[in-house]
Amino acid sequence: MRVKTCARPGDTSMDPADIVINAVDPCHIRLVVSGTSCDKYPAKQHARNVASRLGVSHGLIFIAGEPTANWRDSDQSRPFRQRRYFYYLSGVGESDCALTYDIGQDVLTLFVPDFDLRRAIWMGPTLSREEARDRYNADRVMYQSSLVPELVSWLGKRPQDSLLYMVHNSEIPEGLSADLPVDTDSLRPAMDAARGVKDEFEIRMIRQANRVSALAHRQILQNIHQMSNESEIEGSFLNTCISHGAPNQSYQIIAASGPNASVLHYVRNNESLKNKPLVCLDAGAEWQCYASDVTRTFPLGGEWPSKYTRDIYRVVERMQEECIKRIRPGTRFLSLHDLAHEIAIIELLHLGVFKGGSLSEIRESGASKVFFPHGLGHHVGLEVHDVSESSIMALHPDFDHDQYGPILNPLAEGMVVTVEPGIYFSALALANARKQPHAKYIDFEVAEKYVHIGGVRIEDDILVTRNGYENLTTAPKGEDMLAIIRESARKACKESGV
């Protein structure tokens, strides 16, 4: 990178190297960038952040990346998915790598596979040291054959109280002494805390993942009238993602039609769409290892086929809108979860699904969990259910402690969370609810009328900003979604002469 300056605006008569700039002089600065490495993944920044969370001034962090592996009893390799802790400190999406970060020296070292001629002939060459230096934000790049000697050297020179920090004890490379100063308890919590708040680079990756997801969701809305099976929805989503440079999915696609939409993680995606009132499509593309998580529920035509589907969609729509608009730093996510339940209870009382109790009585009984059984959301980042310093859901007397986990700090600027309320009418859940004390608050005759719908879920990825929030998800929903379906159906009819 070269910097050129002029002492006075418009004065280009002098050689920039000869110019003396005074503090009071106005300057024009032009940055001339050469090469391709100006926008590297901020690995060094992440390493420093993790070291800060560890609270130590000396030590060595060691993390191995995901190795190449075959399926059991097969010579076929498993699809590669980089280990997320390794990626956070490297930005490297290649297999068979490792890294160290010397906290005291502030040196990040990347280890890449040794050159293997046979592998290069069959599969193409692995990442070279030269390529790695250009692509990644590492201070040093070395071959894997240097890893053990480098660790031995560090162990021999380390300050007396310095430790080797690892996520798992099982990752100690062969060839090292069994009596090592290893700490396998501190690194993971430090990395989880660091990953909970995203930097600008990470937010760009999540935003791009959402852009691709939005394209894929829109494509399905434009063509749903031509589809006859859930598998076509899944295929269309994958086709759009792959075509736009995002071949990996953040999670298995859920394309659930009719009653299947009551299964929270339905992934069979093989049933006919015939006579189904709606589809719940939960699908999100991944961009450079960063996830998006998007759910849309829509009818097969441009209008809701019945008041039952329309009414439940509007309930969930209100639940989501009321929760999203309250997101800002300092908000307790559990309070939003409680708000979503309160709105659900009020609306289901209005529809006659609940009966014979007040809002507080029904909430305390747990009856609303029959229809809204999951949490309002979670962190999103390198994992679709991303790590953080502590769970997004706090303990509460009404909640299952195993499901919702420990107490969480309030939302902070830079966090990305989903807001994904849902209302479901599961035949299995209703059958079980009949046996519970809260059954007195449920009108099962009314609830049964909604079972054919399955369920409605709407989900967006929300960035917590300094003064509020930004919705990173741009996939159409609500009236915009219905308008796309109507317009595409109209065009199809016109083209066919109907």
C-alpha positions in Angstrom: 0.0 0.0 0.0 1.5 3.4 -1.0 0.4 6.8 0.4 0.8 9.9 -1.9 0.3 13.4 -0.6 0.2 17.0 -1.8 1.1 19.9 0.4 -1.6 22.1 -1.2 -4.8 21.1 -2.9 -4.1 20.8 -6.6 -0.3 21.2 -6.3 1.2 18.2 -8.1 4.4 19.8 -9.2 6.6 18.3 -6.5 7.8 14.7 -5.9 5.7 13.4 -3.0 8.8 12.1 -1.4 10.2 15.6 -1.1 7.1 17.2 0.5 7.3 18.3 4.1 3.8 18.5 5.7 3.1 21.0 8.5 0.5 20.3 11.1 -1.6 23.3 9.8 -1.4 22.3 6.1 -4.5 20.9 4.4 -3.8 17.6 2.8 -5.3 15.3 0.2 -4.5 11.7 0.9 -4.9 9.0 -1.8 -4.6 5.3 -0.9 -3.4 3.1 -3.7 -4.1 -0.6 -2.9 -2.3 -3.4 -4.7 -2.8 -7.1 -4.4 -6.0 -8.9 -3.1 -5.4 -9.1 0.6 -6.8 -5.7 1.7 -10.0 -7.1 3.2 -8.8 -10.1 5.1 -10.8 -11.9 7.8 -9.9 -10.1 11.1 -8.2 -13.2 12.7 -5.6 -11.2 14.6 -8.2 -9.0 16.1 -10.2 -12.0 17.1 -7.2 -13.6 18.7 -6.5 -10.5 20.7 -10.1 -10.4 21.8 -10.0 -14.0 23.0 -6.7 -13.3 24.9 -8.3 -10.4 26.6 -11.2 -12.6 27.7 -8.7 -15.1 29.0 -7.3 -12.3 31.2 -3.6 -13.4 30.8 -0.6 -11.7 29.5 1.4 -14.8 28.5 0.5 -18.2 27.1 -0.1 -20.0 23.8 -3.4 -20.8 22.2 -3.5 -23.9 20.0 -6.4 -25.0 17.9 -6.5 -27.6 15.1 -8.8 -27.2 12.1 -11.1 -29.8 10.8 -9.2 -32.7 9.2 -10.1 -34.5 5.9 -12.1 -37.6 6.9 -13.9 -40.4 5.0 -17.2 -41.9 5.8 -17.0 -45.0 8.0 -16.1 -48.1 6.0 -15.8 -46.1 2.8 -13.1 -44.4 0.6 -15.5 -41.4 0.0 -14.7 -38.3 2.0 -17.3 -36.6 4.1 -18.4 -33.1 3.0 -16.0 -30.7 4.6 -17.2 -28.3 7.3 -14.6 -26.1 9.0 -14.4 -26.2 12.8 -15.9 -22.9 13.9 -13.5 -22.2 16.8 -10.6 -22.6 14.4 -12.3 -20.4 11.8 -12.9 -17.6 14.3 -9.1 -17.3 14.9 -8.0 -17.9 11.3 -10.7 -17.2 8.7 -9.3 -20.3 6.9 -11.9 -22.6 5.2 -9.3 -25.3 4.2 -8.9 -28.7 5.8 -5.9 -30.1 7.7 -4.7 -26.8 9.1 -3.8 -25.6 12.6 -2.9 -22.4 14.4 -1.1 -21.0 17.4 -1.4 -17.6 19.0 1.4 -16.5 21.3 -0.3 -14.1 23.6 2.8 -12.5 25.0 4.4 -11.9 21.6 1.1 -11.2 19.8 2.1 -13.6 17.1 -0.5 -15.6 15.1 1.0 -18.6 13.3 -1.0 -20.6 10.7 0.1 -24.2 9.9 -0.9 -25.5 6.4 -0.6 -29.1 5.0 2.7 -30.2 3.7 2.8 -30.6 -0.1 1.6 -34.1 -1.2 2.2 -34.8 -4.9 -0.2 -37.7 -5.1 -3.0 -35.7 -3.4 -2.2 -32.7 -5.7 -2.6 -34.9 -8.8 -5.8 -36.4 -7.7 -7.5 -33.6 -5.8 -5.5 -30.5 -6.6 -2.8 -28.9 -4.5 -3.5 -28.0 -0.9 -3.1 -24.4 0.4 0.5 -23.2 0.0 2.4 -21.0 2.3 2.5 -18.2 -0.3 -1.3 -18.4 -0.9 -2.0 -18.4 2.8 0.2 -15.3 3.4 -1.7 -13.4 0.8 -5.2 -14.5 1.9 -5.1 -14.6 5.7 -4.4 -12.3 8.6 -1.5 -14.4 10.1 1.9 -13.2 11.1 3.6 -16.4 10.1 2.7 -19.3 7.8 4.4 -22.7 8.3 3.9 -26.3 7.2 2.3 -28.9 9.5 5.6 -30.7 9.8 6.9 -27.7 11.8 4.0 -27.8 14.3 5.5 -30.1 16.9 9.0 -28.5 16.8 7.4 -25.1 17.1 5.4 -26.2 20.2 8.5 -27.9 21.7 10.4 -24.6 21.2 7.7 -22.5 22.8 7.5 -24.9 25.8 11.2 -24.7 26.3 11.3 -20.9 26.3 8.0 -20.1 27.9 7.7 -18.0 31.1 7.2 -20.2 34.1 3.5 -19.5 34.6 2.6 -19.6 30.9 0.0 -22.3 29.8 -0.9 -24.0 26.6 -4.6 -23.2 26.1 -6.7 -25.7 24.2 -10.4 -26.5 23.8 -10.0 -30.2 24.2 -7.3 -32.3 25.8 -7.6 -34.9 23.1 -6.1 -32.5 20.5 -2.6 -32.6 21.9 -0.4 -33.4 18.9 1.5 -36.6 18.9 5.2 -36.3 19.8 4.7 -34.0 22.8 5.3 -34.9 26.4 2.4 -36.1 28.4 3.3 -33.8 31.2 2.3 -30.5 29.6 1.2 -27.2 31.2 -2.2 -27.5 29.5 -5.4 -25.6 30.3 -8.5 -27.0 28.7 -11.0 -25.2 30.8 -10.5 -21.5 30.0 -10.3 -21.2 26.3 -13.8 -22.3 25.2 -15.6 -19.9 27.6 -13.3 -17.1 26.4 -14.0 -17.8 22.8 -17.7 -18.1 23.4 -17.8 -14.7 25.1 -15.7 -13.2 22.2 -18.0 -14.6 19.6 -21.2 -13.3 21.2 -20.6 -9.8 19.9 -19.9 -9.5 16.1 -17.5 -7.1 14.5 -18.2 -5.2 11.3 -16.7 -7.9 9.1 -18.8 -10.6 10.6 -22.0 -8.5 10.3 -21.2 -8.1 6.6 -21.0 -11.8 6.2 -24.3 -12.4 8.0 -25.9 -9.7 5.9 -24.7 -11.3 2.7 -25.9 -14.7 3.8 -29.3 -13.1 4.4 -29.2 -11.5 0.9 -28.8 -14.9 -0.7 -31.4 -16.4 1.5 -33.8 -13.6 0.5 -33.2 -14.4 -3.2 -34.0 -18.0 -2.6 -37.1 -17.4 -0.6 -38.4 -14.9 -3.3 -37.7 -17.4 -6.1 -39.9 -20.0 -4.3 -42.7 -17.4 -3.9 -42.6 -16.6 -7.6 -42.8 -20.3 -8.6 -44.8 -21.9 -5.8 -47.9 -22.2 -8.0 -45.9 -24.6 -10.3 -44.7 -26.9 -7.5 -46.4 -30.0 -6.3 -44.1 -31.5 -3.7 -42.0 -30.2 -0.7 -38.9 -31.6 -2.4 -39.3 -29.0 -5.2 -39.2 -26.2 -2.6 -36.0 -27.6 -1.1 -34.5 -28.1 -4.6 -35.3 -24.5 -5.6 -33.8 -23.1 -2.5 -30.6 -25.0 -3.0 -30.4 -24.1 -6.7 -30.6 -20.4 -6.0 -28.1 -20.5 -3.1 -25.5 -22.5 -5.2 -26.0 -20.2 -8.2 -25.2 -17.2 -6.0 -22.1 -18.6 -4.5 -23.5 -20.0 -1.3 -23.5 -23.8 -1.7 -23.6 -24.6 2.1 -26.7 -24.3 4.2 -26.7 -23.1 7.8 -28.9 -26.0 8.7 -31.1 -28.6 7.1 -33.9 -27.0 5.0 -37.4 -27.3 6.5 -40.1 -27.3 3.8 -43.1 -28.3 5.8 -46.6 -28.2 4.3 -49.9 -28.5 6.2 -49.7 -30.6 9.4 -46.0 -31.1 8.8 -45.5 -27.5 9.8 -46.3 -28.5 13.4 -43.1 -30.5 13.5 -40.5 -27.9 14.6 -37.5 -29.5 12.8 -39.3 -31.3 10.0 -36.7 -32.2 7.3 -38.2 -35.1 5.3 -39.4 -32.6 2.7 -41.0 -35.3 0.5 -44.8 -34.9 0.8 -47.3 -33.7 -1.8 -48.5 -30.1 -1.5 -52.0 -31.1 -2.7 -54.8 -29.8 -0.5 -52.3 -28.2 1.9 -53.2 -24.7 3.2 -49.7 -23.4 3.7 -46.0 -24.1 3.8 -43.6 -23.2 6.6 -40.2 -22.8 4.9 -37.3 -22.5 7.4 -34.1 -22.2 5.3 -31.0 -20.0 5.4 -27.8 -19.8 3.3 -24.4 -19.7 4.7 -21.8 -17.2 3.5 -18.1 -17.8 4.2 -19.0 -19.9 7.3 -21.5 -17.3 8.6 -25.1 -18.3 9.0 -28.5 -16.8 8.2 -31.7 -18.2 9.8 -34.9 -17.3 8.0 -38.5 -18.7 8.2 -41.4 -17.7 6.1 -44.9 -19.2 6.2 -47.1 -18.7 3.1 -50.2 -20.1 1.3 -49.9 -21.9 -2.0 -52.1 -19.2 -3.6 -52.0 -15.4 -3.3 -54.6 -15.4 -0.5 -55.0 -17.2 2.7 -57.3 -20.2 2.0 -59.3 -19.8 5.2 -59.9 -17.5 8.1 -58.1 -20.1 10.3 -54.8 -19.7 8.4 -55.2 -16.0 8.1 -55.9 -15.5 11.8 -53.0 -17.6 13.0 -50.6 -15.8 10.6 -51.7 -12.5 11.9 -51.2 -13.6 15.5 -47.6 -14.6 14.8 -47.0 -11.5 12.7 -48.1 -9.3 15.7 -45.9 -11.4 18.1 -42.9 -10.8 15.9 -43.4 -7.1 15.2 -44.0 -6.2 18.8 -40.9 -8.0 19.9 -38.6 -6.7 17.2 -39.4 -3.1 17.7 -38.3 -3.4 21.4 -34.8 -4.6 20.6 -32.0 -2.3 21.8 -28.9 -2.6 24.0 -29.9 -3.4 27.6 -33.1 -5.3 26.7 -33.5 -8.6 28.4 -34.4 -11.1 25.7 -36.5 -13.2 28.2 -38.8 -10.1 28.5 -39.4 -10.3 24.8 -40.1 -14.0 25.0 -42.6 -13.3 27.8 -44.2 -10.6 25.7 -44.6 -13.0 22.8 -46.4 -15.5 25.1 -48.7 -12.7 26.4 -49.7 -11.7 22.9 -50.3 -15.3 21.9 -52.6 -15.8 24.9 -54.5 -12.6 24.3 -55.1 -13.5 20.6 -55.9 -17.2 21.2 -58.4 -16.1 23.9 -60.0 -13.9 21.2 -60.1 -16.8 18.8 -61.6 -19.1 21.4 -58.7 -21.5 21.6 -58.1 -20.5 25.3 -61.0 -20.2 27.7 -61.9 -19.8 31.3 -58.9 -18.0 32.6 -57.1 -14.6 32.8 -53.9 -13.8 31.0 -51.8 -14.4 34.1 -53.6 -17.6 35.0 -53.1 -19.1 31.6 -49.4 -18.0 31.5 -48.6 -19.4 34.9 -50.3 -22.7 34.0 -47.9 -23.3 31.0 -50.8 -23.7 28.6 -49.4 -21.3 26.1 -46.4 -23.6 25.7 -48.7 -26.2 24.1 -48.9 -23.8 21.1 -45.6 -22.0 21.4 -43.2 -24.6 22.7 -39.8 -23.1 21.8 -37.8 -20.0 22.8 -38.2 -16.7 20.9 -34.7 -16.8 19.4 -31.0 -17.4 19.7 -27.7 -15.9 18.7 -26.6 -16.2 15.0 -23.0 -16.2 13.7 -20.6 -18.9 12.8 -23.2 -21.4 14.0 -26.9 -20.9 13.3 -27.4 -21.5 17.1 -24.3 -19.5 17.9 -22.3 -19.5 21.1 -22.1 -16.6 23.5 -21.0 -15.9 27.1 -24.2 -17.3 28.4 -27.6 -18.4 27.1 -30.0 -15.9 25.5 -32.8 -17.3 27.7 -32.7 -16.7 31.5 -34.0 -19.0 34.1 -37.6 -18.5 35.0 -39.9 -20.4 37.4 -42.2 -21.3 34.5 -39.5 -22.6 32.2 -37.7 -25.9 31.8 -34.2 -25.2 33.1 -32.6 -27.8 30.9 -34.2 -26.2 27.8 -33.5 -22.6 28.5 -30.1 -22.7 30.3 -28.4 -20.2 32.6 -29.0 -16.5 33.1 -28.0 -14.1 30.3 -26.6 -10.6 30.3 -28.8 -8.0 28.5 -28.6 -7.6 24.7 -25.5 -5.6 23.6 -24.6 -3.7 20.5 -23.2 -6.0 17.9 -25.2 -9.1 18.9 -27.2 -10.8 16.1 -30.3 -12.7 17.4 -33.3 -14.3 15.8 -36.8 -13.3 16.6 -38.9 -16.3 15.6 -42.3 -16.7 17.3 -44.6 -19.5 16.2 -48.0 -20.9 16.9 -48.4 -24.6 16.2 -51.3 -27.1 16.4 -49.7 -30.4 16.9 -52.1 -33.4 17.2 -49.5 -35.1 19.5 -49.1 -32.0 21.7 -52.9 -31.5 22.0 -53.4 -35.2 22.9 -50.8 -34.8 25.7 -52.3 -31.4 26.9 -55.7 -33.1 27.5 -53.9 -35.0 30.4 -52.4 -31.9 32.0 -53.8 -29.6 34.7 -53.8 -26.7 32.2 -56.3 -28.6 30.0 -59.1 -26.6 31.6 -57.9 -23.5 29.8 -57.9 -25.0 26.3 -61.1 -25.5 24.2 -59.9 -28.6 22.4 -62.9 -28.6 20.1 -61.8 -25.2 18.7 -58.1 -26.1 18.7 -58.8 -29.2 16.6 -60.1 -26.9 13.8 -56.6 -25.6 13.4 -54.7 -28.9 13.2 -54.8 -29.1 9.4 -52.8 -25.8 9.3 -49.9 -27.4 11.2 -48.2 -24.2 12.3 -47.0 -20.7 11.5 -43.5 -19.4 12.2 -41.9 -16.1 11.0 -38.2 -15.5 11.7 -35.8 -12.7 11.0 -32.1 -12.1 12.0 -31.8 -8.9 14.0 -28.6 -6.9 14.7 -28.6 -4.9 17.9 -27.3 -1.4 17.1 -26.2 1.4 19.3 -29.7 3.0 19.5 -32.0 0.1 18.5 -31.8 -2.6 15.8 -31.4 -3.4 12.2 -33.3 -6.2 10.5 -30.7 -8.1 8.4 -33.4 -10.3 6.8 -34.9 -9.0 3.6 -37.0 -12.0 2.5 -40.5 -10.9 1.7 -43.2 -11.5 4.4 -46.7 -10.4 5.1 -48.5 -8.5 2.4 -45.4 -8.2 0.3 -45.1 -12.0 0.3 -48.7 -12.5 -0.8 -48.4 -9.9 -3.5 -45.5 -11.8 -5.1 -47.4 -15.0 -5.1 -50.5 -13.3 -6.6 -48.5 -11.6 -9.3 -46.6 -14.7 -10.4 -49.8 -16.6 -10.6 -51.4 -13.9 -12.6 -48.5 -13.9 -15.1 -48.6 -17.6 -15.4 -52.3 -17.5 -16.2 -51.8 -14.8 -18.8 -49.0 -16.7 -20.5 -51.0 -19.8 -20.7 -54.0 -18.0 -22.0 -56.3 -18.9 -19.1 
